[in-house]
């Protein structure tokens, strides 16, 4: 298999200069391996210098030929595509803003589990509660919960049993040292 030729607009000196300017250690190592190839080293020797295999050096050469020195910088991996697209998020926001109808939905406020179930019924998306919670938080919604209260609690009785304490801070009476001298 023939080795890929390198770009004509670069040479070993320009690769080393780019490596000196680089703030990324991995890019510097890759540029120095490519500089060695420009100077006539074998691809196997360049792989040894870079601490990788010859196949990886070939990948570096392809990226270098296509994008120049900037192509040798590590990129963030794209990761998995989001489960909820923009249209799903917009529908979820509308659902939260409209709120539940207690007689129809059987709840007085949406819980995360209710919204996850609605997403499955509406779009056939099996989103976990964590996913729905993160999406809502990213859209600016916050989880609010009321302080729990017993169903048989009497508000008038609570007022009768409250302790009435004196204020924590009271003004001290003037002492002899603090009285103005006359």
KOLDREN-746718 format. One line per 8 residues: number of its first residue (from 1); their letters; for each residue y, x, z of N, C-alpha, C, CB. Coordinates in steps of 0.02 Angstrom, whole numbers. Each point is the difference from the previous one (the first is absolute). Glycine has a CB too. Layout:
<pts>
NUM	A	Y:X:Z:Y:X:Z:Y:X:Z:Y:X:Z; ...
</pts>
This chain:
<pts>
1	XXXXXXXX	-59:42:0:59:-42:0:62:45:0:-62:-93:61; 107:80:-107:60:41:-6:50:-18:54:-18:9:-124; 55:43:146:50:-11:52:61:-35:-30:-40:103:63; 71:-145:-24:61:-34:-22:56:51:-5:-36:-108:54; 74:106:-110:57:46:-4:56:-23:45:-31:29:-118; 71:19:141:57:-16:43:62:-14:-42:-49:71:92; 99:-101:-62:63:-15:-34:32:65:-25:16:-103:72; 21:97:-127:34:58:-28:68:12:33:-59:-20:-107
9	XXXXXXXX	89:-31:137:68:7:27:1:32:70:32:-99:-67; -90:117:94:-4:34:64:-36:66:-8:0:-110:61; 9:153:-13:-38:62:4:-14:16:73:52:44:-109; -84:11:123:-19:18:68:62:7:44:-103:58:-42; 156:-27:15:60:11:39:34:-65:20:15:109:-59; -11:-157:13:31:-65:15:-43:-39:50:52:-3:-114; -118:9:110:-43:-33:49:9:29:70:-83:-24:-91; 89:90:95:11:32:65:68:-18:28:-75:95:-35
17	XXXXXXXX	126:-100:-8:67:-20:23:-2:-72:27:54:78:-84; -90:-122:49:-6:-69:23:-38:-3:66:3:-41:-119; -53:85:127:-38:3:63:45:23:57:-105:24:-64; 151:24:51:46:23:52:48:-56:22:-8:117:-47; 30:-158:0:47:-54:15:-34:-60:34:68:37:-97; -133:-42:90:-36:-59:23:-2:-3:77:-69:2:-104; 75:-63:130:-7:-11:72:-69:-27:17:123:-23:7; -164:11:-57:-67:-28:9:-52:56:-8:39:-113:-44
25	XXXXXXXX	-77:125:97:-49:54:-1:-54:-9:-52:22:15:120; -46:-76:-129:-52:-13:-49:26:12:-71:-53:-84:77; 114:64:-91:30:12:-66:7:75:-12:62:-111:5; -41:148:45:7:72:-6:-66:33:-17:94:-3:82; -147:-17:-47:-67:28:-13:-22:-15:-72:-29:-13:122; 42:-46:-145:-19:-20:-68:40:39:-52:-31:-114:41; 96:121:-29:42:37:-47:-21:73:-4:95:-77:24; -114:107:33:-22:70:-1:-66:8:-37:60:18:109
33	XXXXXXXX	-104:-68:-103:-63:3:-38:14:-5:-75:-62:-52:96; 108:10:-116:18:-7:-71:35:62:-24:10:-124:13; 32:156:30:32:63:-19:-52:54:-13:101:-31:69; -155:31:-30:-54:49:-11:-33:-12:-68:-19:7:125; 12:-70:-145:-29:-15:-66:47:24:-54:-60:-101:46; 125:91:-38:48:25:-50:-4:76:-7:76:-97:27; -91:131:29:-5:73:-2:-67:25:-28:77:3:97; -122:-49:-114:-62:20:-32:-61:-4:44:68:73:-68
41	XXXXXXXX	-62:-98:130:-59:-8:43:-43:-56:-27:65:42:101; -129:-39:-84:-45:-53:-21:12:-62:43:-86:84:-37; 61:-140:13:8:-62:39:-40:4:65:16:-65:-107; -71:101:106:-40:9:60:38:41:52:-105:-7:-68; 141:57:44:41:41:46:58:-42:28:-31:105:-65; 62:-146:22:54:-43:23:-27:-51:52:59:14:-111; -120:-38:101:-30:-46:48:-12:35:66:-54:-64:-94; 32:127:91:-11:38:62:67:11:36:-100:57:-52
49	XXXXXXXX	153:-41:15:65:9:30:25:-65:33:26:89:-85; -39:-145:53:23:-64:26:-47:-30:52:55:-18:-108; -114:47:116:-47:-25:49:-33:-65:-21:67:55:87; -77:-64:-153:-29:-61:-26:-52:17:-53:107:-65:24; -134:13:-57:-47:11:-54:36:3:-67:-90:-58:66; 55:81:-117:30:6:-66:19:-69:-28:-68:103:-20; 31:-155:37:17:-67:-24:67:-22:27:-122:-28:-7; 136:44:69:65:-19:30:56:39:-33:-57:-26:109
57	XXXXXXXX	45:89:-126:51:39:-36:13:-32:-68:-35:106:60; -17:-130:-92:9:-34:-64:44:-62:8:-112:43:-39; 101:-82:93:41:-58:15:73:20:11:-100:-58:50; 110:114:-14:68:26:12:33:17:-66:-34:44:112; -3:-11:-157:28:20:-65:20:-63:-40:-70:106:0; 27:-157:1:18:-62:-36:64:-30:28:-122:-21:-22; 127:17:88:61:-28:30:61:44:-13:-71:-54:89; 61:119:-87:55:46:-13:24:-6:-73:-46:79:88
65	XXXXXXXX	0:-84:-134:18:-8:-71:36:-66:-12:-99:70:-32; 79:-122:67:29:-66:-11:68:-7:35:-116:-46:-9; 122:70:72:59:-14:41:39:61:23:-59:-100:36; 34:159:-50:34:61:24:-15:13:73:91:-20:-84; -50:61:117:-13:17:70:1:-61:47:50:111:-23; -10:-162:6:3:-60:42:-66:-37:1:121:-10:-25; -162:19:-25:-65:-33:-3:-50:29:48:23:-25:-117; -7:83:148:-47:32:46:13:-18:73:-10:93:-82
73	XXXXXXXX	58:-137:94:14:-23:68:-50:-54:18:123:28:-11; -147:-26:74:-46:-53:23:37:-67:0:-64:83:70; 31:-133:-94:29:-67:-2:-35:-43:52:29:12:-122; 5:-64:142:-32:-47:46:-50:-41:-41:104:-5:75; -163:-2:-47:-51:-40:-34:23:-72:-5:-91:77:42; 77:-110:-98:25:-68:-8:-30:-49:50:18:25:-120; -79:-13:141:-32:-44:49:-22:-66:-32:69:52:89; -95:-95:-46:-25:-65:-22:59:-46:-16:-105:15:70
81	XXXXXXXX	97:-55:-121:52:-48:-18:7:-52:56:-23:16:-124; 85:-38:138:8:-49:54:-37:-65:-14:111:51:25; -138:-79:28:-39:-62:-7:44:-59:-17:-83:45:82; 142:-47:-52:47:-55:-11:55:23:-48:-25:-47:115; 28:14:-173:51:16:-49:66:-35:16:-89:15:-86; 140:-2:46:66:-31:13:-2:-76:0:51:99:-52; -91:-129:8:-3:-73:-1:-35:-27:62:-2:3:-125; -49:33:150:-33:-21:62:47:6:60:-110:37:-48
89	XXXXXXXX	149:18:49:47:9:56:54:-53:-1:-23:124:-3; 47:-142:-56:52:-52:-5:-28:-67:24:54:60:-97; -116:-76:78:-31:-63:22:-10:1:76:-57:-13:-112; 37:70:138:-10:6:73:66:-9:37:-97:78:-20; 151:-49:-6:66:-7:31:22:-73:-1:31:117:-36; -43:-152:-20:18:-71:-4:-40:-40:52:27:12:-122; -91:5:128:-44:-36:48:25:9:71:-98:16:-78; 118:46:95:24:14:68:67:-35:11:-60:111:0
97	XXXXXXXX	105:-109:-49:66:-31:8:-5:-76:7:49:94:-67; -94:-125:29:-8:-73:5:-30:-21:66:-14:-4:-123; -30:46:151:-31:-16:64:-53:-53:-7:105:31:57; -146:-38:-6:-54:-50:-4:25:-70:18:-82:89:29; 46:-138:-53:12:-70:19:-56:-15:50:55:-35:-114; -38:24:177:-52:-6:51:-52:-54:-15:84:39:81; -63:-95:-108:-48:-54:-13:-47:17:-58:83:-82:43; -60:124:-89:-41:18:-59:-41:63:13:86:-53:-74
105	XXXXXXXX	-53:104:100:-32:65:8:-35:9:67:85:45:-77; -66:-85:126:-33:4:65:26:56:45:-99:-47:-54; 152:80:34:30:53:40:76:-10:0:-95:81:-26; 128:-55:78:73:-7:3:35:63:-24:-13:-79:95; -23:134:-100:27:60:-29:-56:38:-34:91:7:88; -73:30:-141:-52:36:-36:-24:59:40:51:-35:-108; -116:43:111:-30:60:27:-21:43:-59:-41:-60:106; 32:123:-94:-21:46:-54:-66:-23:-30:60:96:57
113	XXXXXXXX	-106:-118:-15:-65:-22:-25:8:-62:-45:-55:46:104; 103:-90:-88:12:-58:-43:26:21:-68:24:-70:102; 21:118:-102:28:24:-64:-52:37:-41:112:8:54; -155:30:-21:-54:35:-37:-48:-51:-31:9:99:79; -24:-152:-42:-43:-53:-27:33:-35:-58:-50:-16:113; 116:3:-108:37:-32:-54:0:44:-63:72:-59:85; -64:125:-76:-3:45:-59:-67:-4:-35:81:77:57; -135:-83:-17:-66:-5:-31:-7:-66:-37:-48:74:91
121	XXXXXXXX	70:-127:-60:-7:-66:-32:44:-6:-62:-27:-49:112; 86:78:-110:48:-7:-54:-14:49:-58:84:-38:84; -98:101:-67:-6:53:-52:-69:32:-3:121:21:15; -166:-40:30:-66:32:5:6:75:15:-45:-86:-80; 93:103:123:10:69:23:-22:3:72:96:20:-80; -147:21:93:-25:7:68:39:57:34:-116:-42:-34; 174:26:59:42:49:35:-14:-3:74:90:-11:-88; -95:69:119:-11:2:72:64:-19:36:-88:90:-14
129	XXXXXXXX	81:-104:78:58:-17:41:49:58:3:-71:-79:68; 45:141:-66:43:59:1:41:5:-64:-83:59:73; 52:-73:-130:35:3:-64:56:-52:-2:-105:40:-55; 90:-101:76:51:-53:0:56:18:49:-88:-86:-31; 70:112:88:50:18:50:47:55:-26:-81:-32:91; 52:83:-123:40:55:-28:46:-26:-55:-90:82:28; 64:-127:-70:40:-27:-54:59:-40:27:-102:-4:-74; 89:-37:125:54:-40:30:52:44:33:-81:-94:18
137	XXXXXXXX	58:145:15:47:46:34:42:37:-51:-81:14:95; 51:5:-150:37:35:-53:53:-45:-32:-101:71:-22; 87:-137:20:48:-48:-27:54:-19:50:-90:-43:-74; 86:70:135:52:-13:49:-17:-53:51:79:34:-85; -139:-61:84:-20:-50:49:-26:36:61:-27:-85:-90; 39:55:149:-25:29:62:-43:-51:35:101:73:10; -151:-48:23:-45:-45:37:33:-18:66:-103:52:-54; 116:-116:63:30:-24:62:-52:-42:37:116:1:-51
145	XXXXXXXX	-117:7:116:-45:-42:38:39:-23:62:-105:60:-42; 96:-123:58:34:-28:58:-37:20:63:40:-97:-68; -2:96:122:-32:15:64:-48:-57:16:101:67:41; -162:-51:-21:-49:-53:13:22:-44:59:-91:74:-45; 75:-137:41:19:-48:52:-58:-49:8:125:12:-27; -140:-26:88:-54:-47:14:20:-70:-22:-38:71:97; -10:-107:-124:15:-67:-28:22:-50:53:-83:24:-90; 63:-15:152:17:-48:52:58:25:44:-119:-39:0
153	XXXXXXXX	156:85:-24:54:30:39:59:-49:5:-36:116:-36; 62:-123:96:57:-45:12:63:43:9:-75:-88:54; 123:81:-98:59:43:2:43:-13:61:-1:2:-124; 1:-63:150:41:-15:59:-29:34:62:34:-110:-50; -99:112:56:-32:32:57:13:75:-1:-89:-89:1; 91:118:-60:13:72:-5:68:17:29:-72:6:-103; 122:-45:87:68:12:26:1:-4:76:48:-47:-106; -87:2:137:-1:-7:73:-30:61:34:-9:-123:-15
161	XXXXXXXX	-39:156:-18:-34:56:31:31:68:-17:-103:-68:-3; 153:70:-39:32:64:-17:34:29:60:16:-37:-118; -23:103:127:33:34:54:73:12:-19:-109:55:37; 153:-68:9:70:13:-13:17:62:41:29:-123:-22; -16:178:-12:15:63:33:74:14:-5:-116:43:-25; 143:-7:74:69:21:-7:7:49:-58:20:-18:124; 40:24:-151:8:46:-55:-18:71:21:91:-73:-47; -115:112:1:-23:68:16:59:44:20:-96:-14:-80
169	XXXXXXXX	154:4:51:58:42:14:53:-42:34:-25:74:-99; 46:-53:157:56:-32:34:50:53:17:-74:-91:47; 136:71:-39:53:47:16:-4:17:74:74:-45:-92; -74:108:107:-3:23:69:67:-10:34:-89:84:-30; 88:-97:95:64:-4:35:33:69:2:-42:-97:70; 107:99:-69:33:65:0:-14:38:65:90:-46:-74; -101:109:68:-11:43:59:65:36:16:-123:15:-28; 122:20:84:60:35:21:19:53:-50:-28:-22:118
177	XXXXXX	-21:55:-148:15:54:-47:27:-27:-66:-89:67:53; 72:-129:-70:22:-26:-64:65:-40:4:-119:-3:-33; 144:-9:95:62:-37:8:60:43:-22:-51:-66:95; 99:34:-127:59:40:-19:39:20:62:7:-60:-111; 20:119:109:40:26:57:71:-28:-4:-70:107:4; 95:-128:53:68:-27:1:47:42:41:-47:-112:-15
</pts>
